[in-house]
């Protein structure tokens, strides 16, 4: 199906999900003085509240709580909230740089999104609240009055592990009105994310729309798959087991990475050098090459040569993109990783710097210097490629952590470099 880019399907989906709040939140006295909820049936605590001075106030009604803290991607610190006489905990930030942020609460050690805010980020292993602080400097990732592309969602069956899977695909604004074929960027998410993360939180479609409107990027299709072996949502496990049973697939319990739901299917182990996950790195490589890429190339007008394919990702997805991409010079001319937590071992690309430099138009590495998950590994891999004489671009971003605040910037900076003749 097709979803106009201005919709936020993941946020809409999350409205239907139950919110597991700690007992301290449920034992609340009647509240007043806040904005009324959608049903108009009573007052609710207003949170978050963005001021004209870019300061943001967060509130949580939890009269029975002993300690409430605010966590976020606008601060590396755990921020203690203050309890008022009415049982509402409050914290007001200093002026924030305009942007789009994730936050969540810790209530007596239990993590929870903001129950007063339906702008949420559900994912594979995370459920956080979002707050928009638009202002000067965010134009490149804002929804603007420019031509917009289209988001498509496709579901497919992976017969290897018996899972129902989904991939989100962006087509540029002119796609449906033309007969041209387009290059393809395969864009991978990280460990705690899912296939909608790059559009819901990363704003990839809006970034591309704006770059195209300014003539700064080559029109391309962006393919954003789900890269885990299976979802971590416990409520989905019965349907996963049922589908596996109908296909004759026997669950293997826990895979090498410790994730539940891994399965042994009729397909053999196969090759591949991608980093180990719940069923091993070769699983992701086989899913991309055996399922996702054929789906894309049979459904969309795409250019099918390596010069018009790119493979990038962030965090775990960045490690996977580099490992798979550098193992397949016949498939990808552009490969890169943002803030990746582990490097590449024994890649064919290491055998000959001369051949690798001829095979790839761009190898792109980056990380924030304050990233305690990706900085050291990313820097080490940069040093390794430098020692080997393999050409690449390296970006170190001072003060940035492991979150979309920098990954959006990296995507904005990489897109104009792709598919230039």
C-alpha angles and dihedrals in degrees: 000000000000124000120192110239094242091068122088102210095177092053090049091049091052092060088071095051119098115247113226103211124179120252091257089066094046094052094068128143119230110289132212142177098054136105116287119250126243093274094050089227099127147339121286133193111268111235134192106018116186115203129211087249090060092250113135126210119205122196134186126183104218108140094171097050122110097199132011124185133185120225124186149148092252091068133031089209130090102241117211114222124217122236117226128207089260092059094254117132116215140190128175120196129217113256107303125216106254109267146102117284143188122217140165140177135247109211111189087329096314115117118223138161119242107283090203093058122070092185095100142158112223114181143151096292106002140063113189139158123244133215126190118215102178120186145113112345098027096086093104091063101031126106101257139176094270133111110288132212126223131253116219126190123207127185120203139169121249101206093190095072099010099245133147106229139187134208126191116216127192120206118192122248096264096046100098094043096051141058095218124123118233139212117248133229114197105206120192130201129218137256100284096037139078142208095290094049096090091056102030096048105004093051089214094158093051092046090053093044091054095045091050092048089054094045092242101122139044111248107257142164114248118209117198113184133181103255105188120095090240139348120276092217105120092206090062096054097088092055091045091053091046093053091046090051092051089054094047094248118147115215112236095208108230123007129219092279093053095248117140123238100042112151140199110230137184092268118091125240096271127186134284139124102226117133117275118271134163092305098019132273094277089068093064092044091052092047093052096043098034103038116009102042093046090049091052095044094048095045105038136046099254136157106246103202126098093250088067099045128085131180119199138152146159131247109337087001090054092054089048093048092052094045096047095037095050089048092056112049087157090064108036133040095178122052132165149156133208119207094338117187098210134030132225123279124210096345118181085232090072094062096076125014090192093056094043092050089053094044099054131055091194138010108182126191129178145159142165114254092229093051106119091189104044111018102082096042093045093048091047092052091049089053091047093053090046091053091048091050094242112152116236143141119249127195123187112189113205115233099357122134135205102291147087092278087084101024091064089053092049091051090049090051096044101047095069089054096057129097096001110155 
